[in-house]
């Protein structure tokens, strides 16, 4: 039999905090990208980015809220996960910090498109071909950094869910789902980078390879907020007897 944390337990507060951070890392990320994406990801970014600079800036700022939450998830989880494997728990902190750094790089490049669009629209530089080339280069850099971000995210998530599965802090169907979804995302992004699905719909690929993991993160966040971490009960008399019998074999 396994029990969940009692209200008021420090681990209960940690679980609620981590669950809330997962939601903060996910929801603003999706909203922010949805706001600035149409103006900066279209073929007409040179004419759209500056007129829509307010939406682009707001979208980036909303996404930045997620950037702040991402490393905090690993920081709050470290005291819990290090009991399972300290080196991997520390690696998870590193991967989440790298995620945040990559997103900051992307956001800086997105904001740079506003200046490029301003230069084009206000006649500061009349060479539209040169500006288009520069803009295309920036978009290619954004795509490359985002692909690296997804790879880092997937590997970090596999580390996290592997530790979570071993710890049994949440039901194993939940951590197992997360691990499989992370591995599936990693396979998907590698295949996409190799050009396996060239010509396929980007939305369809995201639905197939990406969607299972955000759905798991929502489920995990709600579990942590509502239920907390699971904890094993105190060993029974029979368990203690078994421990005494096997202890010499373990130490000898």
N, C-alpha and C positions, 0 to 999 in steps of 0.2 A: 504494500500500500504506500502511496506517495501523497504527501500533503503539499499544498501551496503555502506561500508565505502568509503570516498573520499580519493584519493591519498594524502599523507602527514599527514593524521590523525594519532595520536598516536596509536589508536586501529587498524588502517590499518597496521602499522608496526608490532604490536603484532601478528596480524593474519598471516602475511607473515612469521614472525619468527617461530611461532608455526607450520605452515604448513611445513616449511623447516625442522624443528626438527622432525616432524613425519616421514618424508622421511629418515632422517639421522638415526633415531632410527630403522626403518624397514629394509632398504636396506643393510647396513653393517651387521646387525644381520643375515640376510639370507645368505649373501655371506660368512661371517666368518664361520658359522656353516657348510656350504657346503664345505669349504676348509679343515677344520680340522676333520670333521665328519668321512670320510672314514678311516682315520688312527687310530682314537681313539675309534670308535664305532664298529669296526669289532671284530670277534672272535680272530683274529691274532694280536691284539693290542700290545702284548709283542714283536712281531717281526717287527711291522710296525711303531710304534710311534717314536722310536729313529731315524731310517733312514729317516723318513719324518718329523723330528723335525722342519725343516725350514717352511714347509707348515703349521704344527700345530701352530707354534708360530705366523706366519703371520695371520692365521685365527683367532686366539684368539685376536690379536691386532686390527684387523679389527672389530671384534665383540665388542671390548672395546669402539670403537667410538660410537656404539649404546648405550652402558652402560652410557656414559657421557651425551648423548642426552635425555635419558629417563626421569630423574628427572627434567631436564630443561624445558620439556614440561609443567609439572605441575606448576613449579615456574613461568613461564611466563603467564600461564593461571589464576593463583590464583587471581590477581587483578580483572580479568573479572568475574570469576565464583563465587567469594565471594559475589558479588551483588545478586546472586540468593540464595545461602545458604553458609554462611561462614564456618560452621563446616564441611559440606560435601566437600567443596573446599579444606579445610585443610586436610581432610582425603584422598583426591585424591593425594595430595602432598606426604603424608605418604606412600600410596600404591606404588606410582611410585618410591620413594626412596628405598622401600623394594625390588621392582623388580630389581633395579640396584644392590643392595647388594647381592641378590641371584645369579644373573648372575656372579658377581665377584667370589663368592664361586665356582660356576661351572667351571669357567675359571681356577681358581687355581688348582682344581682337575684334569682338563684336562691336564694342564702343568705337573702335578705330574706323569702322565703316561709316559712322556718322560724319566724321571729319572728311573722309574721302568723298562722300556724297555732297557735303557742303562745298568742297572744292570744285566739284563738277557742276553743281547747280548755280553757284554764284560767280562762275567765270574766272575763278582764281587761276585755274589751269584749263585751257581750252582744248587740250589734247585728250579727247574722250577715249581714244583707243588705248593710250598709255594708262589712264586711270582705270579703265576696264580690266586691263592686264594686271594692274596692282591689286584691284579688288578681287579678281579671280584667284590670285595667289593667296590673298588673305583667307578667302573661303576654303581653299584647298588646305591651308594650314589649320583652320578650325576643324575641318573634317578629320585631318590626321590626328590632331590632339584629342578630339572626341573619341576616335577609335581606340587610341591608347588609354583614354579614361575608362572606356567600357571594359577593356582587357584587365586593367588594374582593379576595377570594381568587381568583376567576375571572380578573379583570383582571390581577392580579399574576402568576398562573400563565401567562397568555398572554405577558406580557413575558418571563418566565423562559424558557419553552420557545422563544419566538422567538429569544432570544439563544443558547440552547443549539443550536438548529437551524443558525444562522449560523456558530457556532463549530466545529461538527462534533466537539465534545468527547465526544459519545456518538453511537451510530449514529442516522442521521436518521430511521429508522423509529420509534425510541423517542421522540425529541424531537418528531417530527411527530405521533405519537399523542397526546402530552401537549398539544400546541397545539390540536389538533382537539377533544380532550376538554374542555379549558378553555373554548374557544369554545362548545361544545355546552352546558356547564354554564351559561354566561352567558346563552345563549338561553333555556334552560329556566327559570332563575330569573326572568327578565324576563317570560316568558309566564305563569308562575305568579302573579307579582305583578299582572299585568293581568287575572287571573281566568279565563284561557283554559281551565284544567283544574279549575274549581270542581266539587266533588263527586267528584273522582277520588281514588283511594287514594294517601295520602302515601308509603307504601312503594313502590308501583309507580312513582311519579314519581321517587323517589330512585334506584331501580334503573335507570331510563331515562336520567336526566340527570346523576346524580351519580356512580354507580358506576364509569364508565370512567376517571375521573381518579384516584381512590384506587388502582385496580388499576395504573394507569401509575406512580404514585408508588412503589408496592411494587416494580415491575419496575425502575424507575430506581434505587431505593435498592440493590437487590441487584446491579445492574450496577456501580454505583459502588464498592460494597464488594468485589466479586469481581474486577472488571476494571479499575476506575479510569477516568480520563479517557483518551481517545484522543489521540495526538499524531502530527503529520505527520512523515514522515521528512525527513532532510536532502535538499535538492534535488540531483538528478543533474547530471552534466556538461552534458547537453543542456539541462536546466532553467536552469543558470547562463548558458549561452550565450544562451538565449532572453531571460533577464532583461537581459543586456548589450545585446541588440539593441533591446529595447523600452524600456529605461530613458530614452534621450533623448526619446522621444515622450511619456513620462509626465511628464518634468520640463520639457520645453520647452513 
